[in-house]
Each structure stands twice: as C-alpha cells, then as structure tokens.
Amino acid sequence: MKYGHNHKLQEPVPKRKLKTKPLLVLIAILLIGNIFWFIGWLIPDKKLKQPDEVVASVAGDPITREQWMTAMEKAVGRDVLRELVNNKVMETAAAKYGIEVSEKELDLELALITSVDGHTYSGLDLEQIRQRIRSTIILEKVLSNDVVIDDATVESFYDENESLYTILTSYRTSIIVVPSKKEAERALSELSKGSSFDALAKELSIDLTSANLGGDIGYINADTETIDPAIYKEASKLKEGKVGDVVDLKDGTFAIVQVNEVINGRKFTFDEVKEHIKRELTIEQLPQLVLPEAFWKEFDAKWFYGK
C-alpha cells in the first residue's frame, strides 16, 4: 500500500470491535479538545496584559500572569500544539492528494460515532468536533487511497451488520446537579434571568466531571447506561437550546437539563455508508495504527518541541 514516504507506524493494536467508530485511529488524542476548553476557561476574554500582572495572590504573595502561563504551557502546551500541527498536516495532505470531505460525510460520521459513544466529544464545541472528524476522514482516505475493496465485499459487510447503521436519536446534553430541590429551583431561576448554563454548572454542580466541562455530558440516547434515566427522559422532551424542569435523580439529588443539539435517529442505506465501510475495512487491514505524525516528515512539519 502506498500512502506517502517514510511514514512511522506505531505498535500493533487490537482490532476494533465497533466498526462505527472511525475516530479510534486517533484514540491517542481524543481528550485534546478538553484541553482547548480548559485553556479557554482559564484565560479571561480580554487582551493579555503585561507578564508581571498579578492574577492571584495567597497571603499577599502574588502569582503573576507569566508564572500562570508558563505553568499552563508545561501542563498542556505540547498536546495542544500537536493537535494543531496534525490538523494542518492533514489539510496539507488533502490538498496534495486531491481529497475532499463533504459536510454530508461529516454529518454521517458524527451520527455513527455519537450513537455508539456519546462521551467521545464531551467538552468540545461543534466546530472542534467537526474539525477532528474531518482530519480523521482525510487520514483514512489517504491510507485507503490505493486499496481496492470490491462492492460485493462491502455490501456483504453491510448486510451482516445492518443494525450498526440504524441509529437512535441522540441529544447533546448539559446538566447541573445540586443537593436539594430548592437549590435546583434557584439555579433554574438564575437561568431564566439570563445566566449562563456553562457558568452555573461550573459554580454550582456537584457532579464534578460534568461541572468541569460546563455541565456537558456529551450525546445521550435511549441506550445510554452511564446516566440516570431521568436525565434522558427530560432531554428527550426538549428542543435544541432549551432548558427543562427540575429532575429528581435516583441518588436523591436534583438536576437541571439543557439540550444543545439533537441528532435525529435514522437508518442509513447501503449507498449512504458504502464509502465509510470501505475506509473501515481498509483501516482494519493495516497491521499497525497510523497517526498523523507519520506524515510530519513528508510535509516538513516542525514545532517548538523539536523532534
């Protein structure tokens, strides 16, 4: 198979069991988007001031902006820059190999992935999600460029796995969880007055995992087992951008639910998923996992951290 020059391959990895998850070829960087959110949350929405600006203090001892930014760069800078470089490398590869990715392809991949693992994109906004999917599709198209899989094989796979391409309606959901109904009603009142759901979740929610992401729990559907069923029941009643009533949870706490996006359930036809399946079957034939870093040398990618 030809897919460029001097491409570095990683160690062999187990075959994927869920064939509707093409982004697993980038599993090593799935959490990078959460880092983008983390930086956005930390940096105030204003022009950066002087490095010696005091951003915090303890017992009168200051913490400067320079100290803060240096610590943050050490903690997350390498991973954030890696994803930026990888995205640029994949766009360069698309231009070289004449690869195009349509909005329809992005919609298909998003629907298939979120129907299987709705937590994949927790903490990412829609633009970040679609960019990540786009980079992955480009990578898969480059790797499968010279591979021929006949239509009969693809159609046979579709017939044997047809249920994989029937997806449930999914809801991109955020929650605020509080100890009492009174606190939930107070939070609901704040929201009705224009308060940010994201900000209130960070401030009030006792569900720390989602609170750190502004309440985001990703995409949920009727088969999601990792949340209280009452949350899905409330989400399924809501339209995009709407906030529901106070919900009683099984553990005695209370939640407020917001739906940010709805992906309607449907069954994809063979023609709609044919190219997706071809790429999946091609990737599964590779003896080793290939990541975008394999193309850095080909496209002369350099970065702050050296080799």
Number of C-alpha atoms within 10 A of each C-alpha: 9 10 15 15 11 11 16 16 14 12 9 11 10 9 14 14 7 12 19 22 18 23 20 16 20 17 11 9 16 15 15 19 20 18 17 18 17 16 16 11 14 11 12 9 8 6 7 10 10 10 13 12 14 16 13 12 10 7 5 7 9 14 15 17 18 16 16 16 16 12 12 14 15 10 12 15 17 13 18 18 16 18 19 10 18 20 19 17 24 24 17 16 22 19 11 10 14 9 17 14 14 8 10 10 18 17 13 15 22 21 24 22 23 25 27 21 17 22 17 18 25 22 25 20 14 11 9 15 17 17 13 21 22 23 24 22 24 22 25 22 25 21 19 22 16 12 17 9 14 9 12 9 13 19 18 11 16 18 11 9 12 15 11 16 21 16 20 20 18 25 28 24 26 27 27 29 27 21 15 14 17 12 16 24 17 12 24 22 12 14 14 11 9 8 13 12 23 17 16 19 26 19 13 18 25 16 16 15 13 21 23 20 22 25 29 28 23 23 28 27 24 14 12 17 10 9 11 13 16 15 23 20 13 19 28 19 10 18 15 15 12 13 22 19 13 21 18 18 15 10 8 10 15 23 30 26 26 26 23 19 18 19 19 11 14 12 13 17 12 17 9 14 18 17 15 21 21 22 21 19 18 18 22 15 12 15 14 16 18 21 21 23 18 18 23 19 15 14 16 8 14 11 10 8 9 5 6
